[in-house]
Amino acid sequence: MNEFTTLGLDSRLIKQLEAQGIDTPTDIQRETIPVMLQGKDVIAQAQTGTGKTFAFLLPILEKIETEAPEVQALIVTPTRELAIQITSELMKLVEERDDVNVLAVYGGQDVERQIKHLNKQVHIVVATPGRLLDHVRRETIDLSHTSYLVLDEADQMLHIGFLREVEDIINETPESRLTALFSATMSSDIKQLAKRFMRSPEKIRGKEKGKTVEEIEQFVIETTDRRKFGSLTETIDEVRPFLGIIFCRTKRRVSKLNGDLKAKGYLSDELHGDLSQSKRESVIKRFRDAKIQLLVATDVAARGLDIEGVTHVFNYDIPQDTESYIHRIGRTGRAGGDGASYTFIAAKDQSFIQMIEKGIGKKLARKTVEGALPDGEERNDERRNDQRSRSSHSSRKTGSSNNRNRNSGRNRNKR
């Protein structure tokens, strides 16, 4: 028997799940679905890869009133990629139905096209904060009838600066709504947000579908800024990832590193906010299909990626806080597979790595990979070494000559 039937779901939803080969709920689904069906607010602490998307989509679809023309469910995500991914999963669940209308609303799309769709009957909207508020201000979307509000990856939304936008969005919805908040970590800001806008929420902690932080092999590579690229390539050559994600702090550093890797013959590409939507989707598909081995990305661009086969994460630039570190390394070890992370640090990064170790309650193993200098610098270093060697040799010769002269003088005085 399909175990989802015990959770109180409609036979049409059960049929769609079975069509996807899904008959057993994950822990987060088993705990969250009944609570949401009862109309209670939920705070669920769960990583990507735990089945959390279906945990909120299934009860929403169960309760949606298809005869009503208004937006009844709003799902807010931090990134376009995650919005696209959730919408894709949602469309699979309703593909045999013509009574549920879904719309994804995010930047990079034509606004007028979105407005055209919003003028029609839309039941469920999946959106990023910025573009959603743009429609609110244009009065092209009405959230006053929203019965279900989901904040997915809430910690990341707040981490990248969307707190004010999230608050504004919540204030556009009725106080009677059901609110479901999903987050990998529970920061003080998340708790404050929940305290202000949620009503006696049920707290649920999901188990990892893949590796936990404790289970992922984690290493710190001690190097220098000048030798970091060489340390990275030596590490890649040594561990030979099937698929690897390399994190950099800024879009500029992502592009620079990707160019350097390509110049060395690595199959890599870049993912950051300056790419067009079609280019971003193409890069993710090529990575998912293992057409490229290494994906160089910023934290924000990689949010929502749930790709099987990612064996290694490389923190080329050290994360600035523990939450970012946990999110990054959580990209690897999916579905119980092996996972390993490597964080590259110079002397100036010691305080950050100590903060991360304190945050995760674990001392990370150190490795020293000196790494070759960039080609031009390597030659310059060789020239400097040659010059120092010649200078040292010349000094020894001069010193020996002076010693002979002094000895000769002393000998003459003796004569």
Wavefront OBJ file of the C-alpha trace (Angstrom):
o trace
v 0.000 0.000 0.000
v 1.170 3.521 -0.785
v 2.163 5.045 2.562
v 1.024 8.511 1.475
v -2.604 7.369 1.825
v -2.131 7.284 5.606
v -1.261 10.996 5.571
v -4.706 12.004 4.308
v -3.886 12.850 0.689
v -6.289 12.769 -2.249
v -6.212 9.764 -4.589
v -5.258 12.027 -7.526
v -2.110 13.126 -5.715
v -1.306 9.523 -4.778
v -1.631 8.577 -8.457
v 0.773 11.332 -9.532
v 3.302 10.281 -6.888
v 3.093 6.662 -8.042
v 3.669 7.811 -11.635
v 6.986 9.224 -10.398
v 7.812 6.004 -8.557
v 7.208 7.563 -5.128
v 5.269 5.516 -2.581
v 7.071 6.168 0.715
v 7.193 9.594 2.372
v 10.450 10.926 3.789
v 10.654 11.821 7.476
v 10.058 15.508 6.843
v 7.016 14.697 4.654
v 5.602 12.247 7.186
v 5.780 14.863 9.947
v 4.881 18.032 8.021
v 1.987 16.994 5.764
v -0.519 16.057 8.530
v 0.275 19.242 10.471
v -0.346 21.484 7.449
v -3.512 19.565 6.563
v -4.763 20.406 10.058
v -4.223 24.102 9.273
v -1.338 24.639 11.697
v 1.737 26.811 11.133
v 5.003 24.910 10.706
v 8.681 25.636 11.286
v 10.682 22.856 9.662
v 14.460 22.667 9.922
v 15.525 20.700 6.868
v 18.290 20.745 4.281
v 17.805 20.580 0.528
v 17.575 16.914 -0.426
v 15.287 15.803 2.412
v 12.070 15.855 0.382
v 10.950 19.164 1.892
v 9.509 20.485 -1.388
v 6.799 17.826 -1.503
v 6.306 18.322 2.245
v 4.664 21.685 1.516
v 3.435 21.187 -2.063
v 1.272 18.146 -1.311
v -0.837 19.694 1.480
v -1.242 22.896 -0.537
v -2.562 20.927 -3.519
v -4.824 18.940 -1.217
v -6.446 22.097 0.148
v -6.520 24.360 -2.902
v -9.984 25.574 -3.958
v -9.846 25.378 -7.714
v -13.156 27.228 -8.206
v -11.777 30.360 -6.551
v -9.955 32.681 -8.982
v -7.542 34.293 -6.489
v -3.938 33.513 -5.602
v -4.386 31.061 -2.741
v -0.836 29.826 -2.167
v 2.423 31.783 -2.275
v 5.838 30.108 -2.137
v 8.755 32.522 -1.682
v 12.331 31.422 -2.438
v 15.713 33.209 -2.345
v 16.798 32.428 -5.933
v 15.484 31.982 -9.444
v 16.968 28.483 -9.632
v 15.022 27.338 -6.617
v 11.823 28.965 -7.903
v 12.248 27.140 -11.209
v 12.973 23.856 -9.465
v 9.907 24.078 -7.194
v 7.689 25.066 -10.126
v 8.973 22.081 -12.100
v 8.107 19.693 -9.242
v 4.712 21.335 -8.878
v 3.921 20.982 -12.582
v 4.665 17.248 -12.414
v 2.094 16.888 -9.647
v -0.643 18.693 -11.599
v 0.176 17.601 -15.150
v -2.969 15.425 -15.336
v -5.140 18.259 -14.035
v -6.475 21.313 -15.826
v -8.060 22.921 -12.783
v -4.870 24.153 -11.038
v -2.923 27.089 -12.469
v 0.682 27.734 -11.426
v 2.982 30.662 -12.171
v 6.670 31.243 -11.432
v 7.563 34.903 -10.857
v 11.256 35.865 -10.792
v 13.741 38.315 -12.262
v 15.173 37.735 -15.709
v 11.729 37.128 -17.184
v 9.719 39.597 -19.234
v 7.550 41.586 -16.787
v 4.765 42.180 -19.306
v 4.492 38.461 -19.958
v 4.178 37.835 -16.229
v 1.476 40.494 -15.951
v -0.432 38.838 -18.807
v -0.440 35.540 -16.907
v -1.342 37.218 -13.612
v -4.408 38.737 -15.251
v -5.683 35.203 -15.715
v -6.694 32.808 -12.960
v -3.616 31.777 -10.940
v -3.934 29.583 -7.843
v -0.283 29.093 -6.831
v 2.598 31.556 -7.260
v 6.253 30.596 -6.769
v 8.345 33.758 -6.527
v 11.554 35.482 -5.544
v 11.119 38.484 -3.196
v 12.312 41.281 -5.484
v 10.168 40.538 -8.517
v 7.151 39.660 -6.365
v 7.269 43.041 -4.609
v 7.635 44.706 -8.000
v 4.258 43.224 -8.963
v 2.761 44.186 -5.589
v 3.793 47.815 -6.156
v 2.470 47.722 -9.723
v -0.757 46.279 -8.288
v -0.549 43.468 -10.809
v -0.825 40.808 -8.092
v -3.261 40.603 -5.175
v -2.135 38.585 -2.139
v -5.078 39.526 0.090
v -6.732 36.107 -0.380
v -3.584 34.026 0.202
v -4.378 31.077 2.463
v -0.941 29.433 2.387
v 2.431 31.153 2.640
v 5.656 29.139 2.387
v 9.055 30.693 3.064
v 11.548 28.212 1.636
v 15.222 28.392 2.605
v 14.308 31.295 4.863
v 17.770 31.496 6.430
v 19.342 32.114 3.057
v 16.773 34.759 2.157
v 17.654 36.656 5.304
v 21.384 36.006 4.892
v 21.465 37.706 1.480
v 19.514 40.706 2.721
v 15.840 40.022 2.001
v 14.532 40.502 5.560
v 12.719 43.774 4.808
v 11.268 42.369 1.580
v 10.060 39.208 3.327
v 8.371 41.306 6.009
v 6.686 43.451 3.349
v 5.433 40.345 1.538
v 4.041 38.814 4.726
v 2.212 42.051 5.489
v 0.458 41.825 2.109
v -1.141 38.513 3.111
v -4.057 37.959 5.535
v -3.312 37.262 9.194
v -5.521 34.177 8.915
v -3.110 32.489 6.514
v -1.196 29.278 7.274
v 2.552 29.979 7.326
v 5.170 27.294 6.737
v 8.815 28.244 7.221
v 11.564 25.932 5.976
v 15.199 26.584 6.873
v 18.421 24.597 7.061
v 19.526 26.536 10.146
v 17.702 28.443 12.862
v 19.363 31.803 13.409
v 18.123 34.437 15.836
v 16.665 36.404 12.892
v 14.637 33.372 11.809
v 13.322 32.905 15.334
v 12.381 36.578 15.542
v 10.589 36.389 12.198
v 8.646 33.330 13.359
v 7.767 35.000 16.658
v 6.358 38.064 14.888
v 4.404 36.428 12.088
v 3.522 32.850 13.070
v 0.867 31.450 15.399
v 2.018 28.703 17.784
v 3.934 26.886 15.030
v 4.721 23.178 15.190
v 8.492 22.704 15.190
v 9.803 19.871 13.034
v 13.395 18.827 12.505
v 14.026 16.760 9.398
v 16.702 14.135 9.022
v 19.224 14.444 6.204
v 18.531 12.580 2.992
v 22.244 12.721 2.285
v 25.172 13.121 4.647
v 25.006 15.152 7.830
v 27.677 17.749 8.526
v 29.331 15.247 10.860
v 29.413 12.558 8.166
v 30.898 14.636 5.341
v 34.686 14.379 5.223
v 35.986 17.887 5.807
v 39.523 19.138 5.275
v 41.280 22.474 5.590
v 44.005 23.114 3.017
v 46.629 25.507 4.342
v 48.238 27.516 1.559
v 48.883 31.155 0.583
v 46.874 33.535 -1.598
v 49.499 33.377 -4.353
v 49.644 29.592 -4.297
v 45.914 28.955 -3.771
v 45.127 28.200 -7.426
v 47.965 25.685 -7.585
v 46.768 24.134 -4.330
v 43.263 23.821 -5.776
v 44.338 22.130 -8.999
v 46.663 19.758 -7.145
v 43.802 18.814 -4.825
v 41.386 18.307 -7.742
v 43.949 16.098 -9.499
v 44.435 14.090 -6.318
v 40.780 13.518 -5.301
v 39.361 13.342 -8.847
v 35.756 14.451 -8.218
v 32.956 13.035 -10.327
v 31.159 16.366 -9.944
v 32.576 19.212 -7.880
v 31.291 22.653 -6.891
v 33.873 25.383 -6.238
v 32.669 28.366 -4.216
v 34.041 31.886 -4.595
v 33.062 35.027 -2.735
v 32.231 37.300 -5.696
v 31.020 37.060 -9.285
v 34.320 38.517 -10.519
v 36.342 35.865 -8.701
v 34.045 33.146 -10.071
v 34.685 34.279 -13.657
v 38.436 34.642 -13.094
v 38.777 31.192 -11.533
v 36.632 29.537 -14.200
v 38.800 31.097 -16.909
v 41.978 29.903 -15.194
v 40.600 26.359 -14.831
v 39.554 26.225 -18.484
v 43.004 27.435 -19.517
v 44.443 24.437 -17.639
v 42.136 22.053 -19.510
v 39.505 21.418 -16.814
v 35.856 20.901 -17.818
v 34.331 23.784 -15.872
v 31.722 26.510 -16.117
v 30.480 29.371 -13.958
v 27.228 30.191 -12.186
v 26.481 33.667 -10.832
v 23.901 36.426 -10.888
v 25.131 38.193 -14.029
v 24.252 35.296 -16.339
v 21.094 35.440 -18.430
v 18.362 33.038 -17.374
v 18.823 30.833 -20.458
v 22.578 30.651 -19.840
v 22.062 29.746 -16.151
v 19.639 26.992 -17.046
v 22.046 25.678 -19.699
v 24.969 25.599 -17.248
v 22.943 23.759 -14.597
v 21.714 21.207 -17.151
v 25.243 20.555 -18.418
v 26.448 20.073 -14.844
v 23.500 17.835 -13.959
v 24.219 15.751 -17.075
v 27.942 15.580 -16.159
v 28.934 17.357 -19.377
v 31.116 19.535 -17.151
v 32.983 18.297 -14.082
v 33.422 21.507 -12.088
v 30.903 24.242 -11.370
v 32.392 27.506 -10.074
v 29.688 29.432 -8.231
v 28.733 32.111 -5.754
v 26.722 31.166 -2.665
v 23.521 32.775 -3.916
v 23.678 31.224 -7.393
v 24.133 27.720 -5.980
v 21.141 27.908 -3.640
v 18.481 25.318 -4.386
v 20.796 23.071 -6.379
v 19.960 19.465 -5.561
v 22.125 17.500 -7.953
v 22.907 13.825 -7.500
v 26.539 12.891 -7.989
v 28.226 15.928 -6.422
v 31.130 14.217 -4.687
v 33.214 17.216 -3.653
v 32.823 20.826 -2.562
v 35.808 23.179 -2.687
v 35.670 26.412 -0.682
v 38.160 28.388 -2.743
v 37.169 31.452 -0.725
v 36.374 30.665 2.899
v 32.726 31.271 3.911
v 32.216 34.275 6.163
v 29.965 32.459 8.650
v 29.000 28.985 9.840
v 25.602 28.980 8.115
v 27.170 29.551 4.700
v 29.692 26.800 5.391
v 26.923 24.324 6.271
v 24.931 25.272 3.152
v 27.978 24.894 0.924
v 29.150 21.499 2.084
v 25.525 20.308 2.103
v 25.699 20.302 -1.711
v 27.721 17.061 -1.557
v 26.993 13.542 -0.308
v 23.502 13.417 -1.796
v 21.338 10.320 -1.387
v 23.792 8.777 1.033
v 26.715 8.929 -1.401
v 30.254 9.801 -0.435
v 30.937 13.466 0.155
v 34.011 15.535 0.958
v 34.755 19.223 1.316
v 38.031 21.144 1.102
v 38.400 24.682 2.460
v 41.449 26.647 1.298
v 42.865 29.110 3.796
v 45.760 31.563 3.981
v 47.165 32.894 7.246
v 44.643 35.768 7.262
v 41.730 33.288 7.258
v 42.550 31.619 10.569
v 39.925 33.550 12.539
v 37.179 32.494 10.091
v 38.061 28.809 10.178
v 38.189 28.891 13.973
v 34.722 30.480 14.016
v 33.397 27.771 11.687
v 34.946 24.988 13.787
v 33.338 26.456 16.879
v 29.996 26.716 15.080
v 29.924 23.091 13.945
v 31.564 21.805 17.117
v 34.316 20.007 15.265
v 38.047 20.471 14.682
v 38.770 20.050 10.971
v 41.695 18.026 9.688
v 44.535 20.128 8.242
v 46.502 19.429 5.090
v 49.290 21.488 3.604
v 49.257 21.687 -0.188
v 51.811 24.294 -1.161
v 50.704 24.468 -4.784
v 52.634 25.858 -7.698
v 52.682 29.570 -8.326
v 51.048 30.901 -11.533
v 53.363 30.396 -14.513
v 54.591 33.988 -14.740
v 55.157 34.231 -11.008
v 56.929 30.861 -11.007
v 59.440 32.188 -13.539
v 59.831 35.411 -11.588
v 60.432 33.385 -8.439
v 63.066 31.324 -10.237
v 64.782 34.533 -11.414
v 64.648 35.948 -7.891
v 66.103 32.722 -6.504
v 68.846 32.793 -9.157
v 69.609 36.400 -8.296
v 69.719 35.602 -4.592
v 71.957 32.617 -5.308
v 74.324 34.685 -7.465
v 74.286 37.470 -4.901
v 75.061 34.999 -2.132
v 77.814 33.386 -4.216
v 79.251 36.821 -5.051
v 79.170 37.790 -1.375
v 81.013 34.621 -0.462
v 83.624 35.321 -3.127
v 83.983 38.932 -1.994
v 84.149 37.780 1.603
v 86.843 35.237 0.761
v 88.843 37.845 -1.182
v 88.602 40.322 1.685
v 89.648 37.657 4.142
v 92.684 36.849 1.989
v 93.596 40.547 1.794
v 93.228 40.957 5.559
v 95.308 37.833 6.155
v 97.897 39.040 3.697
v 98.086 42.364 5.496
v 98.487 40.639 8.824
v 101.214 38.464 7.364
v 103.046 41.501 5.957
v 102.913 43.161 9.365
v 104.406 40.043 10.861
v 107.197 40.205 8.326
l 1 2 3 4 5 6 7 8 9 10 11 12 13 14 15 16 17 18 19 20 21 22 23 24 25 26 27 28 29 30 31 32 33 34 35 36 37 38 39 40 41 42 43 44 45 46 47 48 49 50 51 52 53 54 55 56 57 58 59 60 61 62 63 64 65 66 67 68 69 70 71 72 73 74 75 76 77 78 79 80 81 82 83 84 85 86 87 88 89 90 91 92 93 94 95 96 97 98 99 100 101 102 103 104 105 106 107 108 109 110 111 112 113 114 115 116 117 118 119 120 121 122 123 124 125 126 127 128 129 130 131 132 133 134 135 136 137 138 139 140 141 142 143 144 145 146 147 148 149 150 151 152 153 154 155 156 157 158 159 160 161 162 163 164 165 166 167 168 169 170 171 172 173 174 175 176 177 178 179 180 181 182 183 184 185 186 187 188 189 190 191 192 193 194 195 196 197 198 199 200 201 202 203 204 205 206 207 208 209 210 211 212 213 214 215 216 217 218 219 220 221 222 223 224 225 226 227 228 229 230 231 232 233 234 235 236 237 238 239 240 241 242 243 244 245 246 247 248 249 250 251 252 253 254 255 256 257 258 259 260 261 262 263 264 265 266 267 268 269 270 271 272 273 274 275 276 277 278 279 280 281 282 283 284 285 286 287 288 289 290 291 292 293 294 295 296 297 298 299 300 301 302 303 304 305 306 307 308 309 310 311 312 313 314 315 316 317 318 319 320 321 322 323 324 325 326 327 328 329 330 331 332 333 334 335 336 337 338 339 340 341 342 343 344 345 346 347 348 349 350 351 352 353 354 355 356 357 358 359 360 361 362 363 364 365 366 367 368 369 370 371 372 373 374 375 376 377 378 379 380 381 382 383 384 385 386 387 388 389 390 391 392 393 394 395 396 397 398 399 400 401 402 403 404 405 406 407 408 409 410 411 412 413 414 415
